[in-house]
């Protein structure tokens, strides 16, 4: 078994695709409309679906906002340099909600950003990086 994807319901597909592709640098891997069900699925990621887990963005045509709930945690992305990643994300209009720095009670460097729908994305600096 392997992880295929994480699904997020989004309120504005174009805005979400711009965030994941332009701000976080993922690629749009595939996108399909389902007129009978009035929804669109778009899959984004850093590698092909056959090679790793991706994110499925589900856009229901009649819903422009969702409550995030308190059960959702975050998506985690490994980055070379969390400080530089935060700067780049800010420069592209992204929302950094926790600046890069050591995790509480640890030396692991992390940061958090939010996508346009408010989903948290954790940036984890590679452990073998020499600062």
Helices and strands as residue ranges (DSSP letters): E 5-9, H 13-18, I 19-23, E 27-34, E 39-45, E 54-60, E 75-79, H 82-91, E 95-102, E 109-114, E 120-125
